[in-house]
Amino acid sequence: MEPVHLFNLLSLQRGWLSARQSVVSQNVAHANTPGYKTQEISDFAKVLDRSASLQMETTSPSHQTSTPRTGEVVSAKDGDAWEVTHSGNSVSLEAEMIKAGDIRNNFSMDTNILKTFHGMWLSGLKG
């Protein structure tokens, strides 16, 4: 039986989501701190790019190769904040709550994928 990279991918994404949730909670905690700038971590696509075990491989010259797309990853910049208060704080609670909801949805999706794959795997083993 060959190794299943889906579990590694889900584990990697869950670690990234945990780190992102930590940054979001830190932003919310500093919502009233004068001069605090909103923090964000790099996109998950960059984490995948650094992972050597998920590189695509071609076994024939006629297979398509994946070429990296440029310009599609948008990172947060200093001017991207929704509002900046007079104290210089750039944390928007609305934006942080949207991020927290997105994180929760991604955790739920990962859990559902894991449950479904596990069920398929067990049904295949039962025969």
PyMOL CGO cylinders between C-alpha atoms (Angstrom):
from pymol import cmd
from pymol.cgo import CYLINDER

trace = [
    CYLINDER, 0.00, 0.00, 0.00, 1.39, 3.40, -0.96, 0.3, 1, 1, 1, 1, 1, 1,
    CYLINDER, 1.39, 3.40, -0.96, 1.49, 6.29, 1.51, 0.3, 1, 1, 1, 1, 1, 1,
    CYLINDER, 1.49, 6.29, 1.51, -1.51, 8.59, 1.58, 0.3, 1, 1, 1, 1, 1, 1,
    CYLINDER, -1.51, 8.59, 1.58, -0.41, 12.21, 1.32, 0.3, 1, 1, 1, 1, 1, 1,
    CYLINDER, -0.41, 12.21, 1.32, -3.90, 13.50, 2.10, 0.3, 1, 1, 1, 1, 1, 1,
    CYLINDER, -3.90, 13.50, 2.10, -3.33, 13.02, 5.82, 0.3, 1, 1, 1, 1, 1, 1,
    CYLINDER, -3.33, 13.02, 5.82, -0.06, 14.95, 5.66, 0.3, 1, 1, 1, 1, 1, 1,
    CYLINDER, -0.06, 14.95, 5.66, -1.73, 17.72, 3.69, 0.3, 1, 1, 1, 1, 1, 1,
    CYLINDER, -1.73, 17.72, 3.69, -4.59, 17.99, 6.19, 0.3, 1, 1, 1, 1, 1, 1,
    CYLINDER, -4.59, 17.99, 6.19, -2.15, 18.02, 9.09, 0.3, 1, 1, 1, 1, 1, 1,
    CYLINDER, -2.15, 18.02, 9.09, -0.11, 20.76, 7.43, 0.3, 1, 1, 1, 1, 1, 1,
    CYLINDER, -0.11, 20.76, 7.43, -3.21, 22.85, 6.75, 0.3, 1, 1, 1, 1, 1, 1,
    CYLINDER, -3.21, 22.85, 6.75, -4.52, 22.38, 10.30, 0.3, 1, 1, 1, 1, 1, 1,
    CYLINDER, -4.52, 22.38, 10.30, -1.21, 23.60, 11.68, 0.3, 1, 1, 1, 1, 1, 1,
    CYLINDER, -1.21, 23.60, 11.68, -1.38, 26.63, 9.42, 0.3, 1, 1, 1, 1, 1, 1,
    CYLINDER, -1.38, 26.63, 9.42, -4.99, 27.31, 10.43, 0.3, 1, 1, 1, 1, 1, 1,
    CYLINDER, -4.99, 27.31, 10.43, -4.02, 27.10, 14.11, 0.3, 1, 1, 1, 1, 1, 1,
    CYLINDER, -4.02, 27.10, 14.11, -1.22, 29.61, 13.56, 0.3, 1, 1, 1, 1, 1, 1,
    CYLINDER, -1.22, 29.61, 13.56, -3.59, 31.90, 11.64, 0.3, 1, 1, 1, 1, 1, 1,
    CYLINDER, -3.59, 31.90, 11.64, -6.19, 31.67, 14.42, 0.3, 1, 1, 1, 1, 1, 1,
    CYLINDER, -6.19, 31.67, 14.42, -3.50, 32.64, 16.92, 0.3, 1, 1, 1, 1, 1, 1,
    CYLINDER, -3.50, 32.64, 16.92, -2.63, 35.73, 14.87, 0.3, 1, 1, 1, 1, 1, 1,
    CYLINDER, -2.63, 35.73, 14.87, -6.31, 36.68, 14.52, 0.3, 1, 1, 1, 1, 1, 1,
    CYLINDER, -6.31, 36.68, 14.52, -6.86, 36.35, 18.27, 0.3, 1, 1, 1, 1, 1, 1,
    CYLINDER, -6.86, 36.35, 18.27, -3.76, 38.48, 18.89, 0.3, 1, 1, 1, 1, 1, 1,
    CYLINDER, -3.76, 38.48, 18.89, -5.14, 41.15, 16.54, 0.3, 1, 1, 1, 1, 1, 1,
    CYLINDER, -5.14, 41.15, 16.54, -8.49, 41.13, 18.39, 0.3, 1, 1, 1, 1, 1, 1,
    CYLINDER, -8.49, 41.13, 18.39, -6.71, 41.34, 21.76, 0.3, 1, 1, 1, 1, 1, 1,
    CYLINDER, -6.71, 41.34, 21.76, -4.84, 44.45, 20.59, 0.3, 1, 1, 1, 1, 1, 1,
    CYLINDER, -4.84, 44.45, 20.59, -7.86, 46.13, 19.00, 0.3, 1, 1, 1, 1, 1, 1,
    CYLINDER, -7.86, 46.13, 19.00, -7.58, 49.11, 21.39, 0.3, 1, 1, 1, 1, 1, 1,
    CYLINDER, -7.58, 49.11, 21.39, -3.77, 49.28, 21.63, 0.3, 1, 1, 1, 1, 1, 1,
    CYLINDER, -3.77, 49.28, 21.63, -2.52, 52.61, 20.23, 0.3, 1, 1, 1, 1, 1, 1,
    CYLINDER, -2.52, 52.61, 20.23, -0.26, 52.21, 17.19, 0.3, 1, 1, 1, 1, 1, 1,
    CYLINDER, -0.26, 52.21, 17.19, -0.83, 48.47, 16.82, 0.3, 1, 1, 1, 1, 1, 1,
    CYLINDER, -0.83, 48.47, 16.82, -0.72, 47.26, 13.20, 0.3, 1, 1, 1, 1, 1, 1,
    CYLINDER, -0.72, 47.26, 13.20, -2.77, 44.28, 12.01, 0.3, 1, 1, 1, 1, 1, 1,
    CYLINDER, -2.77, 44.28, 12.01, -0.67, 41.13, 11.66, 0.3, 1, 1, 1, 1, 1, 1,
    CYLINDER, -0.67, 41.13, 11.66, -1.18, 38.36, 9.07, 0.3, 1, 1, 1, 1, 1, 1,
    CYLINDER, -1.18, 38.36, 9.07, 0.72, 35.18, 8.24, 0.3, 1, 1, 1, 1, 1, 1,
    CYLINDER, 0.72, 35.18, 8.24, 1.70, 34.06, 4.76, 0.3, 1, 1, 1, 1, 1, 1,
    CYLINDER, 1.70, 34.06, 4.76, -0.79, 32.23, 2.58, 0.3, 1, 1, 1, 1, 1, 1,
    CYLINDER, -0.79, 32.23, 2.58, -1.17, 28.46, 2.74, 0.3, 1, 1, 1, 1, 1, 1,
    CYLINDER, -1.17, 28.46, 2.74, -0.09, 28.24, -0.91, 0.3, 1, 1, 1, 1, 1, 1,
    CYLINDER, -0.09, 28.24, -0.91, 3.37, 29.45, 0.14, 0.3, 1, 1, 1, 1, 1, 1,
    CYLINDER, 3.37, 29.45, 0.14, 3.49, 26.72, 2.78, 0.3, 1, 1, 1, 1, 1, 1,
    CYLINDER, 3.49, 26.72, 2.78, 2.67, 24.15, 0.11, 0.3, 1, 1, 1, 1, 1, 1,
    CYLINDER, 2.67, 24.15, 0.11, 5.34, 25.53, -2.19, 0.3, 1, 1, 1, 1, 1, 1,
    CYLINDER, 5.34, 25.53, -2.19, 7.96, 24.90, 0.51, 0.3, 1, 1, 1, 1, 1, 1,
    CYLINDER, 7.96, 24.90, 0.51, 6.80, 21.33, 1.05, 0.3, 1, 1, 1, 1, 1, 1,
    CYLINDER, 6.80, 21.33, 1.05, 8.99, 18.99, -0.99, 0.3, 1, 1, 1, 1, 1, 1,
    CYLINDER, 8.99, 18.99, -0.99, 6.76, 15.94, -0.56, 0.3, 1, 1, 1, 1, 1, 1,
    CYLINDER, 6.76, 15.94, -0.56, 3.90, 17.44, -2.55, 0.3, 1, 1, 1, 1, 1, 1,
    CYLINDER, 3.90, 17.44, -2.55, 5.75, 18.19, -5.78, 0.3, 1, 1, 1, 1, 1, 1,
    CYLINDER, 5.75, 18.19, -5.78, 4.13, 16.89, -8.94, 0.3, 1, 1, 1, 1, 1, 1,
    CYLINDER, 4.13, 16.89, -8.94, 6.08, 14.35, -10.93, 0.3, 1, 1, 1, 1, 1, 1,
    CYLINDER, 6.08, 14.35, -10.93, 5.86, 13.41, -14.59, 0.3, 1, 1, 1, 1, 1, 1,
    CYLINDER, 5.86, 13.41, -14.59, 6.70, 9.92, -15.78, 0.3, 1, 1, 1, 1, 1, 1,
    CYLINDER, 6.70, 9.92, -15.78, 6.40, 10.65, -19.47, 0.3, 1, 1, 1, 1, 1, 1,
    CYLINDER, 6.40, 10.65, -19.47, 7.44, 13.64, -21.60, 0.3, 1, 1, 1, 1, 1, 1,
    CYLINDER, 7.44, 13.64, -21.60, 3.85, 13.87, -22.88, 0.3, 1, 1, 1, 1, 1, 1,
    CYLINDER, 3.85, 13.87, -22.88, 2.47, 14.58, -19.40, 0.3, 1, 1, 1, 1, 1, 1,
    CYLINDER, 2.47, 14.58, -19.40, 1.54, 18.12, -18.53, 0.3, 1, 1, 1, 1, 1, 1,
    CYLINDER, 1.54, 18.12, -18.53, 3.77, 19.94, -16.10, 0.3, 1, 1, 1, 1, 1, 1,
    CYLINDER, 3.77, 19.94, -16.10, 2.58, 22.38, -13.51, 0.3, 1, 1, 1, 1, 1, 1,
    CYLINDER, 2.58, 22.38, -13.51, 3.85, 25.89, -13.95, 0.3, 1, 1, 1, 1, 1, 1,
    CYLINDER, 3.85, 25.89, -13.95, 3.57, 28.25, -11.01, 0.3, 1, 1, 1, 1, 1, 1,
    CYLINDER, 3.57, 28.25, -11.01, 1.04, 31.00, -11.48, 0.3, 1, 1, 1, 1, 1, 1,
    CYLINDER, 1.04, 31.00, -11.48, 2.24, 34.43, -10.54, 0.3, 1, 1, 1, 1, 1, 1,
    CYLINDER, 2.24, 34.43, -10.54, 0.19, 37.35, -9.35, 0.3, 1, 1, 1, 1, 1, 1,
    CYLINDER, 0.19, 37.35, -9.35, -2.68, 35.30, -7.88, 0.3, 1, 1, 1, 1, 1, 1,
    CYLINDER, -2.68, 35.30, -7.88, -1.55, 35.33, -4.26, 0.3, 1, 1, 1, 1, 1, 1,
    CYLINDER, -1.55, 35.33, -4.26, -2.64, 38.50, -2.53, 0.3, 1, 1, 1, 1, 1, 1,
    CYLINDER, -2.64, 38.50, -2.53, -0.93, 39.37, 0.73, 0.3, 1, 1, 1, 1, 1, 1,
    CYLINDER, -0.93, 39.37, 0.73, -2.15, 41.89, 3.26, 0.3, 1, 1, 1, 1, 1, 1,
    CYLINDER, -2.15, 41.89, 3.26, -0.37, 45.24, 3.11, 0.3, 1, 1, 1, 1, 1, 1,
    CYLINDER, -0.37, 45.24, 3.11, -0.33, 48.15, 5.51, 0.3, 1, 1, 1, 1, 1, 1,
    CYLINDER, -0.33, 48.15, 5.51, -2.85, 50.07, 3.40, 0.3, 1, 1, 1, 1, 1, 1,
    CYLINDER, -2.85, 50.07, 3.40, -5.31, 47.16, 3.21, 0.3, 1, 1, 1, 1, 1, 1,
    CYLINDER, -5.31, 47.16, 3.21, -6.80, 47.77, 6.66, 0.3, 1, 1, 1, 1, 1, 1,
    CYLINDER, -6.80, 47.77, 6.66, -10.47, 48.63, 6.77, 0.3, 1, 1, 1, 1, 1, 1,
    CYLINDER, -10.47, 48.63, 6.77, -9.98, 51.55, 9.08, 0.3, 1, 1, 1, 1, 1, 1,
    CYLINDER, -9.98, 51.55, 9.08, -7.21, 53.27, 10.98, 0.3, 1, 1, 1, 1, 1, 1,
    CYLINDER, -7.21, 53.27, 10.98, -8.13, 55.04, 14.20, 0.3, 1, 1, 1, 1, 1, 1,
    CYLINDER, -8.13, 55.04, 14.20, -6.67, 58.30, 15.40, 0.3, 1, 1, 1, 1, 1, 1,
    CYLINDER, -6.67, 58.30, 15.40, -4.35, 56.33, 17.67, 0.3, 1, 1, 1, 1, 1, 1,
    CYLINDER, -4.35, 56.33, 17.67, -2.84, 54.62, 14.61, 0.3, 1, 1, 1, 1, 1, 1,
    CYLINDER, -2.84, 54.62, 14.61, -4.43, 51.24, 15.32, 0.3, 1, 1, 1, 1, 1, 1,
    CYLINDER, -4.43, 51.24, 15.32, -5.32, 49.39, 12.10, 0.3, 1, 1, 1, 1, 1, 1,
    CYLINDER, -5.32, 49.39, 12.10, -7.28, 46.45, 13.60, 0.3, 1, 1, 1, 1, 1, 1,
    CYLINDER, -7.28, 46.45, 13.60, -10.82, 46.10, 12.26, 0.3, 1, 1, 1, 1, 1, 1,
    CYLINDER, -10.82, 46.10, 12.26, -12.86, 43.78, 14.45, 0.3, 1, 1, 1, 1, 1, 1,
    CYLINDER, -12.86, 43.78, 14.45, -15.22, 43.07, 11.54, 0.3, 1, 1, 1, 1, 1, 1,
    CYLINDER, -15.22, 43.07, 11.54, -12.34, 41.95, 9.31, 0.3, 1, 1, 1, 1, 1, 1,
    CYLINDER, -12.34, 41.95, 9.31, -10.89, 39.79, 12.08, 0.3, 1, 1, 1, 1, 1, 1,
    CYLINDER, -10.89, 39.79, 12.08, -14.27, 38.12, 12.70, 0.3, 1, 1, 1, 1, 1, 1,
    CYLINDER, -14.27, 38.12, 12.70, -14.54, 37.37, 8.97, 0.3, 1, 1, 1, 1, 1, 1,
    CYLINDER, -14.54, 37.37, 8.97, -11.09, 35.76, 9.12, 0.3, 1, 1, 1, 1, 1, 1,
    CYLINDER, -11.09, 35.76, 9.12, -12.10, 33.75, 12.22, 0.3, 1, 1, 1, 1, 1, 1,
    CYLINDER, -12.10, 33.75, 12.22, -15.23, 32.49, 10.42, 0.3, 1, 1, 1, 1, 1, 1,
    CYLINDER, -15.23, 32.49, 10.42, -13.14, 31.53, 7.41, 0.3, 1, 1, 1, 1, 1, 1,
    CYLINDER, -13.14, 31.53, 7.41, -10.75, 29.61, 9.68, 0.3, 1, 1, 1, 1, 1, 1,
    CYLINDER, -10.75, 29.61, 9.68, -13.67, 27.79, 11.33, 0.3, 1, 1, 1, 1, 1, 1,
    CYLINDER, -13.67, 27.79, 11.33, -15.12, 26.86, 7.93, 0.3, 1, 1, 1, 1, 1, 1,
    CYLINDER, -15.12, 26.86, 7.93, -11.75, 25.51, 6.77, 0.3, 1, 1, 1, 1, 1, 1,
    CYLINDER, -11.75, 25.51, 6.77, -11.39, 23.42, 9.94, 0.3, 1, 1, 1, 1, 1, 1,
    CYLINDER, -11.39, 23.42, 9.94, -14.89, 22.01, 9.35, 0.3, 1, 1, 1, 1, 1, 1,
    CYLINDER, -14.89, 22.01, 9.35, -14.10, 21.24, 5.72, 0.3, 1, 1, 1, 1, 1, 1,
    CYLINDER, -14.10, 21.24, 5.72, -10.87, 19.47, 6.72, 0.3, 1, 1, 1, 1, 1, 1,
    CYLINDER, -10.87, 19.47, 6.72, -12.75, 17.39, 9.29, 0.3, 1, 1, 1, 1, 1, 1,
    CYLINDER, -12.75, 17.39, 9.29, -15.42, 16.41, 6.74, 0.3, 1, 1, 1, 1, 1, 1,
    CYLINDER, -15.42, 16.41, 6.74, -12.80, 15.44, 4.17, 0.3, 1, 1, 1, 1, 1, 1,
    CYLINDER, -12.80, 15.44, 4.17, -10.98, 13.35, 6.76, 0.3, 1, 1, 1, 1, 1, 1,
    CYLINDER, -10.98, 13.35, 6.76, -14.20, 11.60, 7.86, 0.3, 1, 1, 1, 1, 1, 1,
    CYLINDER, -14.20, 11.60, 7.86, -15.22, 10.87, 4.27, 0.3, 1, 1, 1, 1, 1, 1,
    CYLINDER, -15.22, 10.87, 4.27, -11.80, 9.57, 3.28, 0.3, 1, 1, 1, 1, 1, 1,
    CYLINDER, -11.80, 9.57, 3.28, -11.59, 7.46, 6.41, 0.3, 1, 1, 1, 1, 1, 1,
    CYLINDER, -11.59, 7.46, 6.41, -15.03, 5.95, 5.64, 0.3, 1, 1, 1, 1, 1, 1,
    CYLINDER, -15.03, 5.95, 5.64, -13.99, 5.19, 2.06, 0.3, 1, 1, 1, 1, 1, 1,
    CYLINDER, -13.99, 5.19, 2.06, -10.77, 3.63, 3.27, 0.3, 1, 1, 1, 1, 1, 1,
    CYLINDER, -10.77, 3.63, 3.27, -12.57, 1.41, 5.78, 0.3, 1, 1, 1, 1, 1, 1,
    CYLINDER, -12.57, 1.41, 5.78, -15.15, 0.29, 3.25, 0.3, 1, 1, 1, 1, 1, 1,
    CYLINDER, -15.15, 0.29, 3.25, -12.37, -0.61, 0.84, 0.3, 1, 1, 1, 1, 1, 1,
    CYLINDER, -12.37, -0.61, 0.84, -10.59, -2.65, 3.50, 0.3, 1, 1, 1, 1, 1, 1,
    CYLINDER, -10.59, -2.65, 3.50, -13.77, -4.51, 4.51, 0.3, 1, 1, 1, 1, 1, 1,
    CYLINDER, -13.77, -4.51, 4.51, -14.18, -5.64, 0.92, 0.3, 1, 1, 1, 1, 1, 1,
]
cmd.load_cgo(trace, "trace")
